[in-house]
Amino acid sequence: MTAAERAAEVRPVRVRHRVEYVCLRAAVALFSALPIAWAARVGAWIGSLLYLVDARDRRVALFNLAIAFPEKSLAERKGILRASCRNLGRLAAEFCHLPRLTAADLSELLTFDDRATWERLMAMRQSRGVVVVTAHLGNWELLVYAQALWGYPVAIIHRTLGNPLVDNWVTAMRQSVRTRILRKKAAAREALRVLREQGILAITPDQNQTASFGVFVDFFGKAACTTPGVARLAMQTGAAVIPVFIVREGESARHRVIVLPEIEMRTTGDRAADIVANTQACSDVVEAMIRQYPEQWIWFHKRWKTRPPGEAKLYV
């Protein structure tokens, strides 16, 4: 980021921001003082409380679950959402422990379905960049942090948080293990640089995009505006596209890393059509993982907010 871009990022700090920041640091201190397994249990309880009191977001989440799983009963969808809220609470509690983790600690928290495959794929950096396709599933923050502790620091595209003090704290924590932060305004240029330097770039194509930045692909049977960033970057640089996800084992503080086969990018000469097809291929992998672990995805997000031209809004 240039000096001018850094200056443009400077935002005023208001009293509300300071109060939120103090509360955050107090919560971090509290959770950090507990053993991580206990902290996760407390976080799960707070997540259950969130399900009960956050009626507005609960309506959005249940609406999304009805789109994704029309065959399930309302009781089943509520059960998925309650479990998702508990996972979100655990994630928040575990996030507070990240600064204390070492590479040795990870053996107690993480296992691999196939570590040899993961190491072989990471070795691709010697000849080409790697785009890791993942999702806001399980404890995705732990996945990025662990990658860095294992010696494979990742570049991520960071959406600036509303509170500048919190944003600075989160950014500093991620950067402490050499995670590279790409601010969204300059992300395209910086992402190309990462891949051309044989780096690892993680992208989560499971969030809504505006019509000007996204392409529409099928997601749970409904058109969803999705970032074409994975397809464009991989097609331009020749980077490998590797799906990597982290899932929680039951309700414990242990996690499992799942590495799936490389997604081959289609190149027919019709660039626009190839971008959509390749974006669909990435979205299909993400959807399959969410279908397998629906209780570990964040259903509060308005995933289908941007609609194709002529379609009515879905969210009120």
N, C-alpha and C positions, 0 to 999 in steps of 0.2 A: 504494500500500500504506500502510495506517495505521501509526502508531507501535506499536500493539499487535501488528499482524500482523508488523511487522519484528522486534519483540522475540521473537515466537514462532518466527521463522526462525533465531534465534541458536542454534547448536549447539556442543557442546564440541569442541575441537580436540585430538585424541589424537596420540601419538607417531607412530603409523602414518600419520596424515594429513600430518604434517610431512615424513616421509621420502618419501611419494608426491609431495608438492608439490615438494620439492627435486629429485627425479628428473625430474619433468615440466619444471621450469624449465631443467634442464640439457639435456634433449632439445630443448626449444624453442630454446635458445641455439645448440646444435649445428646443427639444421636451418636456423635463420635465417642462420647464417654461410655456408651453401652457396647458390649460385644456385638459384632455385626449380626449374628443370628437373633439376638434380642431386639436390636434396632429394627430389623426387618419385621419382627412380630408386632412391634408398636406401630410401625409404618402401615402394616396391613390393617390394624384396627382403625387408624386414621382414614385409610382408604374406604373402609366400610362406612365410616361416619360421613365421608364425602358423598357416597352414594345416597345416603338418606337425606342430606340437607341441600344438595345442589340440584334443585328441581329443573332448572332451565337446561343445564348441560345433560341431565339425565334424559330429558325429552329428546334432545338431539341424538344422543347415543342410541336410544331405543329405536328411533326412526331409522338410523343407519343400520342397526341390526335387522330391522324388518326388510330393508333392501337386500342385505347380504344373505339372510337366512329366512326367506319367506315361508319355508317348510316347517320352521320351528314354532313352537307355541310362545305366547307372551311370557309365560313362566320360565321357559328355557332361555329366552333372550335376557330376561332380568337376571337369571343365574349367571350368564356369561358376563353381563355388565358388572355385577357385584364382584365377581372374581377379577375382572379387569381393574376395577377400582382398588382392590386389595393389592394387586400387582403394582399399580402405580404408586401406592403408598410404600411398598417395599423398595421400589426403585429409588424413591426420594430418600429413604433412610440409608440405603446402600451408597447413594451418591455422596453422602456426607463422609463416608469412610474412604472414598477413593484416594485423597491425598496421602493417606497412611499406607496404602498398599505397596507391596514390593513384588518383584517377579516371583519370589519364593511363595508368597501368600496365594498366588493364583492357583497353585496346584490344589489348594484346599477349596477353592471356589469354582473352578472351571475344569471341565473335561471336554474332550473332542470326540465326535463320532469317528473321525479319521484324521488324526494329526499329521500323518505322513503326507496325505494329499494336500493339506493346508500348507505345510512347509514347502512342498514342491511348487505350489501355486505362488507362494510368496517369493520364491526364487526366480520367478518370471521377471522380477524387477531388473535383473541383470541385462535383459535384452529388450524389454518393453514395459510400459507402464501398466498398472492394474487398476481397473475401476471395480471397487467392491459395491455390489448392489445389496442393500440391506433394508431394514424397515424399523419403524418405531415399535419393536416387538421385544418382549422380554425385558432385559436391562441393557438397552443399546448403548447407554453411556459406558457401562462396564466393558462392553466389547471394544469400543474405540480406545479406552484407557489401557486395556490389556494388550491390545495390539502394540501400543507404544512400549509398554514394559517388556514385551517379548523381543523388542528390537526392530519392530516394523512400524514406525510412526506413520500415522495416517493424516491426510489432509481432509478437512471437512468444510462444507459450506455452512456458514454460521448466519442464522437470521438474528439480527440485533434485537435484544430484549428491550422491553419498554422502560425498565428501570436501569439507568446507566451504571449505577453502583453495582447492581447485581450482575449486569452484563460484563463489567470489568472483572468481577470476581470469578465468574464462570470461565471467562476467556483465559484468565491467568492460570486457573487450575488446569485447564486443558493443555495450555502451552507449557506447563511445568514438566510434562513428560514428552515434550517435543511434538505434540499434536499441532499440525499447521492449520491455522484458522483463515479461511477465505471469506472475507466479507461479501455479502450478496451482490453489492453494486459492482464489484470488480471480480466476481467469481469466475466468469467465463475465461478471461485472460489468464488469471492465476491458475485455474484448473488445467489449461493447456500446458502451462509451464511445468506443473507438477508431473504430468504424464510424459512430457517430452524429456524430463529428467529421470525417467524410470521410477517415479514415485507411486504411492498408493493413494487413491482418491476414493473416499466413501460417499455414496449418494443414496438418499432414502426417497425413492420415487413413489411414496405412498401418501403424499399430501396434495391437497388441491392447489392448482395453479390458475392464474388469471388467463383469460383467453389469448392475450397477446404473447404470453410466454410458454403456453402449453399446447399439447395436441390431445385430441380425444381418442381414448382407447377404452376397450371394455374392461370393467372392473366389477366383479360380482354381478355381471349381467346388465350393468347400466353404464352409459358413457360417462367417463370421468376425465377431467382435464388434468393431464399428467406431464411432468417435466420430460422433455426429450433430451435432457442433458447427457444421460448415459449414452444414448445412441449417437448423438452428434460428436461427442468427445471421442468415443471409441472408433467411430468411422473416420474421423479426422486424423487420429494419432496411431491407430492400429493397436491400441491398448486391449489387454484381455479383460473380459467382463465376467467377474466371478461372484456368484451369490454367496454371501456369508451371513448367517443369522445366529442369534443367541436366544436360547429359551431357558426358562426356569424349570427346574426339576420339582414338580409338585408345588408345595407352598414353602419350600426350603430356601435357604440362602445359597444353594448351589445351582450352577448353570451349566448348560451344554452348548458348545459351539458346533453348528452344522454348516459344513462347506459343501455346496452343490456343484455339479459340473459346469464348466464354462458355457456361457451363452454366446453362441456364434452369431456374429453380426451379418445380416443379409446385405449384400451389395449387388444390386441388379443394374445399376446405372440410373435408376429413377430415384434420385436422392430423397425427395419428399416422401415417396411411398415407402422407401427403405427406413426412414426415420420413424414413421408411424409403426411399421411392422416390427422393428427392433424394440421400440418402446412398449409395444404390446407384449413381446416376448418377456421383457423384464417384469412387466406388470403381472403377467400370468404366474411367474415364479413367486412374486410377493403374495399374490392372492392365495396360491396354494399353501404357503406357510401360514397365512392368517387363518385359513380354513382349518388347518391342522391344530393351531393354537389360538383360537379366537379370544380366549380369556386373557391373553397376554398382549393384545393390541389395544391402542387408545381409540375408543369408539366415540369420544367426545368431539373429535375433529370433524368439521363440515366437509367431508371428502368430496361430495358431489355438488358443492356450492355453485361452481361455474357450469353453466349449461350451454349446450350447442345452440346456435342461432335459432330463434323461434320457439325454443322450449321454455316453459314456465319455471319460475324459481321453485326449488324444493323446500327451502328452509324459510321460516317466517321470523 
